[in-house]
Amino acid sequence: MFTGLIQDLGTVSSIERGSDSAIITITTTLTTSIREGDSVSVNGVCLTATSITNDSFSADVMVQTLKLTSLKSIAEASPVNLELATTTTTRLGGHMVQGHVDGVGRVSVIEPGEQWWKLVVEVPSNLLRYIVNQGSIAIDGVSLTVGEVNDDSRQVTLWLIPETLTRTNLSSKKVGDEVNVEVDVIAKYVERLINRKGDA
């Protein structure tokens, strides 16, 4: 599990693409805290570190992950949001993020401001029922508070503070860019429990 608070802005140093998988190597300052087998959130996708050097780690990305996330279009030199798995002593400063991407959204508006940036993301229609105003959402692994939801346009409006812009890759997003979307897992559990309320 993760919190959605990004710990480092890494850089994709190499990608080895196979027929049904890829190996991604990422340069980061977090390598002293990563061990082989550890979970690392990469743009909101939970990956397993398979090898570590002094300044980078590598992870295998399976074909299903490539199909369901924006990692399918990632390129060398791309900045990526990184977070190590939370521990029992970690402050839960964001919200519960699993690293299991629910869908791929697309940036439809980005408006820089003096203090805040406005980010509008078009999300898959099947995810809208889990998103509420002032609720939590993870965009490329970043824990954000929903400002507004427009069901008709399938758009979610988010406001990015300077700290978020400095520490994450959201400041480099452009209109049309794909982003990984993970909704609040609690909403999904509640929905399933309600739908199965007739069960013993």
C-alpha positions, -999 to +999 in steps of 0.1 A: +000+000+000+011+036-007-001+070+005+001+090-027+028+113-014+056+112-039+091+107-025+112+112-056+109+123-092+128+096-111+138+094-147+134+065-171+169+056-182+161+026-204+132+005-216+137-030-230+105-041-248+097-077-254+067-094-272+047-095-240+066-075-214+091-048-208+119-041-184+120-005-172+151+010-155+147+042-135+173+065-121+164+077-086+178+089-053+158+062-034+180+032-042+195+030-007+160+023+005+151-003-021+157-040-019+151-067-046+115-077-043+103-044-029+072-027-042+076+007-058+049+029-071+059+042-106+034+068-118+008+051-096+016+015-108+028-009-082+060-026-097+085-050-081+121-041-081+141-069-097+176-054-096+192-023-080+224-004-087+238+027-069+215+051-087+188+030-104+165+001-102+148-021-127+113-036-128+095-061-151+062-048-166+038-075-177+017-072-209-015-067-188+001-038-170+011-023-203-024-027-217-042-011-187-019+018-177-001+047-193+032+029-190+025+015-225+035+049-239+063+058-215+096+068-232+132+071-221+140+103-202+104+105-190+100+118-154+081+094-132+066+098-098+081+073-073+069+062-039+081+033-017+055+011+000+042+025+033+052+009+066+035+008+100+054+038+111+047+059+079+024+089+083-007+085+061-005+120+048-024+113+016-049+085+013-049+047+009-034+040-026-029+005-037-010+010-069-037-009-088-047+014-117-084+015-123-082+032-157-063+057-179-075+093-181-065+121-204-055+156-195-081+180-211-072+213-194-042+226-176-041+262-166-011+276-147-019+302-121+000+324-097-005+301-067-025+271-080-026+252-113-059+239-126-058+203-139-088+188-156-087+151-164-112+132-185-118+098-168-134+066-180-172+067-175-172+035-153-151+053-127-173+084-122-195+067-096-165+063-073-155+100-075-170+127-053-163+163-046-137+168-019-130+130-021-096+114-028-082+103-061-047+093-073-034+107-106-001+091-117+002+080-081-002+115-066-029+118-039-052+147-048-084+161-035-112+163-061-124+199-067-153+191-090-168+162-109-188+167-141-206+135-150-218+148-184-183+156-197-166+129-176-142+155-163-126+158-128-112+192-118-081+192-095-061+220-081-023+216-078-004+234-051+032+246-056+045+217-034+028+191-057+041+209-089+077+208-075+078+172-063+058+155-091+057+152-129+022+168-131+039+201-138+051+187-171+018+174-183+002+187-215-033+186-229-038+151-244-014+133-221-025+100-206-025+096-168-031+067-145-062+070-124-069+051-092-101+058-073-107+054-036-108+017-028-132+022+000-159+033-024-155+001-044-158-021-013-189-002-002-205-007-036-198-044-036-212-048-001-244-030-010-248-051-041-244-083-021-266-072+009-290-101+002-263-127+007-262-146+040 
